[in-house]
Every structure is written in structure tokens, then in C-alpha cells.
């Protein structure tokens, strides 16, 4: 489910029925079982991803984005724009982005929007890709979280290191954490 944050009395709704949620289901419920190493390479991203994602538009107030990070217990909020029935990711904003782009630069976060702090250089993976492809991309680009899109490039979920850890053997998880954490 993609839940977009309201901002200043406006709701950024992404489903034609007028609900404040858009529901995306892929292969039913996500399993929480550990898989043998060879099975991690055949698992699809849609089977491992977190489907409940809170997103915002570039006009969302940074204070609202930060409050959502607290309430949702997450450190990344995708920034999206609606194009017809597509919820297209255009950036991400992390807790670190807020600190670096606002606080450390002496800017008042109360006056900033998501577009002022977001990272625009995105890497995404298709929901039909093998999880091994996703982890390879996470390692290559040193990403702790990867946005997942469908065939229309619409946001449908996120794969985090924790999602991999729940499903992969310890050696694969350790390798992912090591590769993502290496400095350039």
C-alpha cells in the first residue's frame, strides 16, 4: 500500500476511488521465512519487498516528512508525482538528507519542502526482478534501501537490508551489509 502524506490541508491521493491509500498487492502476503542460499537467487523482488510505503510529493513540508519518519519508524520517504494512474518516484528523502541539507546548512526546516532536501539520483528495481539482481544493485550503488517499481514505473514497494536479512542466509546478508557500508 502506498500512503501519500497530506500537506497543508491538501491530500495527495493516488487512487481513483478517493481513498487516502492506494493498495498494491503482489503475490499475496510476504513470507518471513529464511531461505537456503540457492533459493534467494530465484526469489522475486515482489516476494521480499515491503509493500506498505509512505510517500510524499515534492511539495510536502519537511517537518511533515520528518514526523512521518517518526510515526512510520523509517529513515526514508520516497518522493513521488502522479502521472495518470502511475505513482512515479522522482526522489527520496532520508533523515540524513534533512540533517545535511537543512540543519547543517543553517536553513530553517519549517520553511523547506521535500524538493529542497531530496536526493534526485534514483536507482530502482522492477518487482519482477530476481532478488539477487536487487541485492547486486544495492551493493553496486551502496544503497540500504531500493525502490521497487512495476512495469509502468509506478512505485509498489521498497526492499531494505532488513527484508533481505529476513529471507536470506546469514552469509548473503553479511555480504550485502559489508558491500553497502564500504566507503568509496
Buried (B, 14 or more C-beta within 10 A) or exposed (E): BBBBBBBEEEEBBBBEEEEEBBEBEBEEEBEEEBBEEEEBBEBBBBBBBBBEBBBBBBBBBBBBBBEBBEEBEBBBBBBBBBEEEBBBBBBBBBBEBBEEBBEEEEBEBEEBBBBBBBBEEBEBBBBEBBBBBBBBBBBEEEBBBBBBBBEEBBBBBBBBBEBBBBBBBEEBBEBBBEBBEEEE
